[in-house]
Amino acid sequence: MKNFNDENFLLQTATAERLYHEHAAGLPIIDYHCHLNPAYIADDHAFDNISKAWLEGDHYKWRAMRTNGVEERFCTGGETSDWEKFEKWAATVPYTMRNPLYQWTHLELKTAFGVTKLLGPATAREIYDACTEKLRSPGYSCRGLMMKYGVETVCTTDDPVDALEHHAKCKADGFAVKVLPTWRPDRAMAVEDPVAFRAYVERLSEVSGVSIGGYDDLLAALRARHDYFAAAGCKLSDHGIEEFYAEDYSAAEVAAIFNKVYGGAALTPAEVAKFKSAMLVEFGVMDWEKGWTQQFHYGAIRNNNTRMFRLLGADTGFDSIGEFNTAKALAKFLDRLAVQEKLTKTVLYNLNPCANEMIATMIGNFQDGSMPGKIQFGSGWWFLDQKDGMERQLNALSLLGLLSRFVGMLTDSRSFLSYPRHEYFRRTLCNVLGNDVEQGLLPASELPFIGKMVEDISCNNARNYFNF
């Protein structure tokens, strides 16, 4: 019988243990996509207690608490204390068995605070006090936690209108961790709401110094900000889209659509799709010109609960996996850039696991031999960043592509305590490969190469691919 959360957690064979401990455990972390607050890093923010560090903004935990019958005031409410929220989370944890939250919770407590006791009602106060005491001590600030976990590079998620002053401060301070911005221009193509879109364009005009009166001006302003991001060290873009857009359009049509929505008129669904189709191509060309990597996180249906969206806003735990027929549109979009010879490095993340094999075969259509793994099948994200989701992604990529060229894991998190997601992934990767060796599916004589493969997927491939 294996012991829970010990040094060989998730490792089922002796070969898996060897691969992890000799080739993965000590490697630095390259977290090339996350949602950390860069101001917290710049200011070296220190958390008052474990609830502040662990529960605020964590919609994974809020969903579980609501499902367990916990009232909203103990999740997001301002009228309950931090201890009361933690107490309710601790009471929920035993009920999360077989949900990845159970494993993540105890892995984070162990790696960050040295806590090996199981969290529950009987241990809640003790663990709360012990973790809070450490968070108030030297080495447990935001920068301290990043250093503790061996983070080498982190890429935050930033809007084109952001000033990026926090990234500049981290660099000026000589902070050992590279803190780089990521270009996330979703709002620049969010034309469903004319009022919000116009307000955004006016803000874009202000920060770019470009007077925007038409579609070409919009592109000029975005290019100015793209240049600004590049000067700040940006190497990646990211797009959070429901589905891919690849409608046929003309320059005149898109210009007219911009004029219509900028004038305050609502667009038809067909007009929205044409505008988004054009913008994705323009963004792709900008990224190609600078040698950036473009990322696409697609497939989420967001803000499904209207009442709670009005009460709490976005990113509060009311999103789910969507069902979209995206293969033809994705192929058409990538092909539009490829025929121009302007398809840059690309990472595709699907949220619905039924698309795993589609993505794994799609990336092979656009590899051009210019570099290893130019088009990537991104790691399992959001609802899929757990053992089963990771294994499905690894298996699909292995069967239909080259796992050895994979750029590996990221946290996609708002929490400074989420870095064990990399350990969780590395253990899962080593277990998959170790089991193959033990079953004779891979040759034991090739363990040196397999060990290097683990090192590459865990760290080296990402460092080289993104030019960090």
N, C-alpha and C positions, 0 to 999 in steps of 0.2 A: 504493500500500500504506500502510495506517495504522500508526502506531507504537503499541506496547503501553504503556498507562499514561502517556501524555503528557497535555498540557493538554486535548486533545480526545478523551480516552479515552471510548469508547462513543458518541461523537457522529459520525454517519455523513454528515451533510450540513452545508453552510455555514449553513443556517437553524437547525439544531440547535445548532451552535456559538454562533451569535448569541444564541439563546434562553438557553442555559446561562450564558454569560459575562456577558451584560447583565442577566439577570433572576433567576438562581438562585444563582450561585456565592457571592455575598457575604451572603446572607440568614442571620439567626440560626437556631439549631436549637431547635425545640420538641419535646422527646422525651417525649411524653405517656404512654408505657408502656415500662418497662424493669424489670430485676431487679438494678440496682446495689445494693450494700450501703450503706445510708445512713450506717452508722458510719464507713465509709471517707471519705465526704464530710465528715462532721462533724469527724473527726480530721485531715482533710487528709492522708490516708495516702500515704506515699511507698513505691514498690515497690523491692525490693532489686535486681531484675534483670528482663530482658525476659520470662523464663519466668514469673515471679510475676505480671506484668501481663497476659500474653498467653495462657498455657496453662492456668493453674489455673482449674478450673471450666468450661472450654470443651469441652463434649461434642461440638461439631461437629468440632473437631480430633482429639479422641480417637477418634471413629468412623473418620475417615480413616486415622489411624495404625494402628488395629487391622486395617482392611481391607488396609493395606499390609504387614501381617505384623509389626508392632511389638508386642512383649510388653507386657502390662498394666503391668508395673513401670515402664515408661518413659512411661506415660500418667498413671496415678493413684497409682502406688506411692510409698511414703515412703522406700524404701531407695535410690532413685536420685537423683542430684544434679539441680539445676535446669539446669545445663549439659548433662547427659546427655539430659534430656528435650528440650531445645531442639535438640540435635544430631539426635535422632531425628525431630523435627518437620521440621527443615530437609531431612533426607534424604527425607521424604515429600512435601514441597511439589512437586517436579517431576512427581510422579505424580498430582497433583491437577488437571492441565491439563483444562479444560472443566468442572471442578467449580467452583462460585463461590468456594470457599476460595482458589483460586489468585489470582483477581482481588482478593478482599478482603485477602488477605495482603499483596500488594504495594501496594495502595492505602493500607492502614494504615501500612506501613513508610514510605511516601513522605510522607503527610500529617502523621504524628506526629513522625517522626525525620529526614525529609529523605533517607532511604535510597532510591536508585533502582536499585541493583543487584538482580538476581534472587536470591532466597534458594534455596540448595541446599547440598550438602555442601562445595563449594569456598569458599563465602562465609559459611558458618555462623558461624565463630569471629569473623570481622571484624564481622559484623552484630550478633552477640550482644554483643560488647564495646562497640560504638558506641552501641547502643540502651541498654545498661545504664548507660553513662557519662551519657547524657542523663537517664535516669530518676532518677539520683542528683543532678541539678543543679536549681537553682531553676526553677520554672515547669513542672515535669514531675510534680508531685504530682497527686493526684486532682482537687483544685480547679483546679490549674494546667492540666491537660489539658482540663477542661471549659471554661475560659476560652479556651484556645488554639483550641478548635473552635467558639467562638462560641455556646455553649449559653445559651439564655435561660431555659428552664424544663425541669425534669425531674420526672417523676412515678415514684416507686418503687412497689414492690408489697408491701403490708403486711397482716398478719393483724389482725383485730379486737382481739386481745389485746395487740398491740404497744403499747409505751409512747409511741413517736414522739418520744423525747427527742432523737434525732439531728436530726430535722427542726427541732425547736425551737432547737437549738444553731446550725444553719446560719443561721436567721433572726436569732438574737440576735447572731451574729458579724457581721451585715451582709453576708454573702456575696452577691455580685452575681447569682448564679444562683438562681432560685426552685427550692427543693427541696421538693416537695409529696408527701404520702402518697397511696396509692391503696388503697381498701377491697377486700380480697380474702378473702371469707368462706367459702372452699371447705370448710374444716375444720368449720364450723358445720353443714354438711349432709352430712358424710361419715359416714353411719350404717352403713356396711357392716361396720365393726369396732366392736362395742359397747364394748370395753375402752378403745380409743383415744378414742372419742367421749365417753364419760363423763369421762375425764381432761381432755379439752378443755373440756367444759361446766363442770367444776369450776374450771378456770383462768379461764374467762370470768366465772364468778360472782365469783371473787376480784377481778378487775381492774375489774369493773363496779359492784361493791357491791350486786348484786341476788342475793338468795337464789333459786336455781333449783330448784324442785320439780316443775315441769310445763312444758308447751309455752308457755303464755302468759308464764311467767317467762323462758323462753329468749328470746322475742321482746323482752321488756322489757330484758333485759340487752344484747341486740344493738342495740336502739335507743339505749341509753345510750352504747354505744361508737360508734355511728354519729354521735351528737351530738359525741362527743369528737374524732372524726376531722374533722368539719366545723369545729370550733373550731381545729384545727391546719392548716386551709387545704385540706383534701381537697375535690376536685371531681369525682372519678371513682371508680367501682367497677370491678372486673374479676372475671370468673368463668372458671375453667379447667374446662370440663366435657367429657365424652366426647360427649354428645348433649343435646338439649333435652328437658325433662321437662314434660309437660302432661297428666298423668293427672287424671281426675275424682276429687275428694276432698271430704270434709266436715270441718268443724272438729273434730267428735268423733273422726273416724277419725285425724286427724293427732295429736291429743292422746293417743290411745291408743297410736299408734305410738311417740311420744316416750317414754311411760311404759315401754313394752316394751323399747326399746333402752337407755334409761337404767338400767333394771333389770338389764341384762346379757344379755338374750336376743337371739339373732340374728334379723334380719328376713328376710322373704321378699322376692324380687325385686319383687313387686308393692307391698309396703309401702315398700321403699326408693324406688321411683319416685313413689309418692304423697307421701312426705315431701319429696323433692327438688322436686316440682312445687309444693307449698305454699310452700316456702322461697324459691324463685325469685320467686314473686309477691310475697311479703312484702318481699324485698330490693328488688324493682322499685318498690314503693310508697314505701319509705323514700327511695330515690334521687329519685323524682318530687317528693316533699315538699320536698326541699332543692334541686331544680334541678340535681342531678348528672347526669352521663352514665354509663350502664351499658355495660360492654364484655363481650362474650362471645367467648372463644377456645375453639372447640370442634373436635372431630374427631380428637384424638390418642389412640392406644392406647399406654399408658405401661407401662414396666417389664416388657417382654415376656420378657426373659431372667431367669428366676427365680434361677438360680445367681448371676448377677452382681448382681442386685438385693440379694440377701442379703449379698453381699460388699461392695458399694460404696454401696448405697442408691439413692435416686431421683436423677433429673437427671444421669445419668452416661453417656448416649448409647445407651440401649436402648429408645427410643420410636420409633413410626412413624405414618404416616398411616393413619387408620381408615376403614372403610366403614360409614356409618350412613344410614338412611332418615329424615332429620330434617325434611323440609319441612312435613309436616302438624303435627308437634309444635311447631315453631318458630312457625308461623302461629297455632296455638291459644294458645301462650304470649303472644305479642305482642297478640293480640286480647283476651285476658283483661284485660290492663292498659288497652288502648285503649277498651274498652266502659265502663270505669270513669272514662275520661278521666284516667288516671294513667300513661300511657306516656311516660316521660321520654326524653331524647335517648339514642340507642342506637347502638353500633358493633358490627357482626357480623363476625367473622373466621372464615373456614372454612379448614381445613387440607387438605382434599381438593379439588383444582382442578376436579373434576367437578361441584362444587356452585357454581361461580362464577356461572353464569347463574341458578341458583335464587336465590341471595342477591341478585343484582342486580335481579331482578324482585320478590323478597319485600319489599325496602325500600320499593319504590314503593307497596305496599299500605297502608303506615302513615304516609306523609308527610301532614301535616295543614295545611300552609300557614302554620303559626305562625312558621316560620323556615326559612331555606335549609338543605336537607340534614339535617333533623332525625334521620332514620334513615340511618345510614352503612354502606356496604360497606367494611370495614376493609382495610388494605393486606395484601399477601401476607406471611404470617408463617411462622417456623420453616423448614420445608422449602421454602417458597415465596417467601422474601425474597431472591430472586435475579432476574436479568434476565428469564428466561422467565416465572417466576411473577408478577413485577411487570407485565410486558406483558399477560399473560392477564387479570389483575385489572383493569388499566387499560382494556383493550379491552371486557371484559364490562360494566364500569361505563359506559363511553362509549356503547355500543350500547343499553343498557337503562335508563340513568339519566342523571345530569348530572355528568360528570367535573369540570366547573368548580367544583362545590360540594364536592369531595372534601377531607377533612382531612389527607391525605398520610401521610407515613412516620413510623416510630418504630424504635427499635433492638431492643426486646424482648431486651436483652442484659444479661449480668452483667459485661461488660468496659468499662473506661473508654477503650479503644481502638476501640470499635465505632461511634463517631460518623460515620465515613466511609460507613456505611450510608445516611445521609441524602444525601450527595453522590452515591453510587451510584444511589439512587432518582431524584434530580433529573436526573442525566445521562440516565437511561433515559426519564424523562418528556419531557425536551426532545428526545430523539431521536425518540420516537414522534410528537410534535407537529411537529417539524421535517420529518420524512419526509412527513407528510401535506401540509404546505405545498409541499414540493418536487415532490410527485406531483400537485398540483392538487386534492387532496381538501379542503383548507382554503384560503381566499383569502389570498394574500400581502398584500393591502391591509389585512387585519385583524391584522397582526403586533403592533401596539400592544396590542390586546385579548388576543391569545394570550400576549404577554409578561406582562401582568397576571395572566392565568390561571395561568401558571407560578408567579408570585410568591404567588398566593393558595394554590395547592395545596401549595407548598413550605413556607409559613409562616403567611400571614395567616388562612387559613380555620381552622386549628387554634387560633390565638390567640383568634379571635372565638368559635368554637364552644364552646370549653371555658371561656370567660370568664377567661382568664389575664391 
